[in-house]
Amino acid sequence: ILKAIRILRNRNEELKKRAEVAENKNALLMHTPKSYTISEIAKELGYKSAIEFNRILNRDKILFKRNNTWIPYADYSEQGYFEIKQTILEDETVVYNLRVTQKGREFLLSNYSDKNKLF
C-alpha cells in the first residue's frame, strides 16, 4: 500500500508539472499579438468568401474601400479592432493589407456568428 501511495504521489507531481508547463505555454500564446486576415475571419464564420464578408462590413459601415484597400471607419479604427500592414514588394510597390486584431476578431465573431444577423 505504501508503494502504491508513493507511485500515485509521483504521478500526481508529474501531472502538476505538466499542467504548469502547459499553462505557461498557453499564457504566452494568449499574449502573442496575432492578427488575422478578413479571409480567415470570414472562413471561421462560414461565409463563402472574404468578398462577401467585406460587403457586409461595408453595408454596416465598419469598412470602406479606398484605392483597393479596405479601411475601417474611424469609429472602428479607434477601437483597436483593425490594423493596416504595409508591405514593400520586390519591385518597390507598396501594398497595404488590412489585418484584424484579436480584439477585432472577438468583436466580429460575436456580432456576425449568425449570417442572417444584422449588425
Contacts in CASP RR format, 6 or more apart in sequence:
PFRMAT RR
TARGET T0000
AUTHOR 0000-0000-0000
METHOD contacts of the structure
MODEL  1
ILKAIRILRNRNEELKKRAEVAENKNALLMHTPKSYTISEIAKELGYKSA
IEFNRILNRDKILFKRNNTWIPYADYSEQGYFEIKQTILEDETVVYNLRV
TQKGREFLLSNYSDKNKLF
33 101 0 8 1.000
33 102 0 8 1.000
34 102 0 8 1.000
35 83 0 8 1.000
35 85 0 8 1.000
35 99 0 8 1.000
35 100 0 8 1.000
35 101 0 8 1.000
35 102 0 8 1.000
36 99 0 8 1.000
36 100 0 8 1.000
36 105 0 8 1.000
37 50 0 8 1.000
37 97 0 8 1.000
37 98 0 8 1.000
37 99 0 8 1.000
37 100 0 8 1.000
38 50 0 8 1.000
38 53 0 8 1.000
38 54 0 8 1.000
38 57 0 8 1.000
38 70 0 8 1.000
38 98 0 8 1.000
38 100 0 8 1.000
39 49 0 8 1.000
39 50 0 8 1.000
40 100 0 8 1.000
41 53 0 8 1.000
41 100 0 8 1.000
41 105 0 8 1.000
41 108 0 8 1.000
41 109 0 8 1.000
42 48 0 8 1.000
42 49 0 8 1.000
42 50 0 8 1.000
42 52 0 8 1.000
42 53 0 8 1.000
44 109 0 8 1.000
45 53 0 8 1.000
45 108 0 8 1.000
45 109 0 8 1.000
45 112 0 8 1.000
45 113 0 8 1.000
45 115 0 8 1.000
46 115 0 8 1.000
47 53 0 8 1.000
47 56 0 8 1.000
47 115 0 8 1.000
53 112 0 8 1.000
54 63 0 8 1.000
54 65 0 8 1.000
54 70 0 8 1.000
56 112 0 8 1.000
57 63 0 8 1.000
57 70 0 8 1.000
58 64 0 8 1.000
58 65 0 8 1.000
58 70 0 8 1.000
60 118 0 8 1.000
60 119 0 8 1.000
61 73 0 8 1.000
62 72 0 8 1.000
62 73 0 8 1.000
62 76 0 8 1.000
62 119 0 8 1.000
63 70 0 8 1.000
63 71 0 8 1.000
63 72 0 8 1.000
63 73 0 8 1.000
63 76 0 8 1.000
63 98 0 8 1.000
64 70 0 8 1.000
64 71 0 8 1.000
64 73 0 8 1.000
65 71 0 8 1.000
69 84 0 8 1.000
69 96 0 8 1.000
69 97 0 8 1.000
69 98 0 8 1.000
70 98 0 8 1.000
71 77 0 8 1.000
71 84 0 8 1.000
71 98 0 8 1.000
72 81 0 8 1.000
72 82 0 8 1.000
72 98 0 8 1.000
76 82 0 8 1.000
79 103 0 8 1.000
79 104 0 8 1.000
79 107 0 8 1.000
80 101 0 8 1.000
80 103 0 8 1.000
80 104 0 8 1.000
81 100 0 8 1.000
81 101 0 8 1.000
81 103 0 8 1.000
81 104 0 8 1.000
81 107 0 8 1.000
81 108 0 8 1.000
82 98 0 8 1.000
82 99 0 8 1.000
82 100 0 8 1.000
82 101 0 8 1.000
82 104 0 8 1.000
83 98 0 8 1.000
83 99 0 8 1.000
83 101 0 8 1.000
84 96 0 8 1.000
84 97 0 8 1.000
84 98 0 8 1.000
84 99 0 8 1.000
85 96 0 8 1.000
85 97 0 8 1.000
85 98 0 8 1.000
85 99 0 8 1.000
86 94 0 8 1.000
86 95 0 8 1.000
86 96 0 8 1.000
87 94 0 8 1.000
87 95 0 8 1.000
87 96 0 8 1.000
87 97 0 8 1.000
88 94 0 8 1.000
88 95 0 8 1.000
89 95 0 8 1.000
100 108 0 8 1.000
111 117 0 8 1.000
111 119 0 8 1.000
112 119 0 8 1.000
END
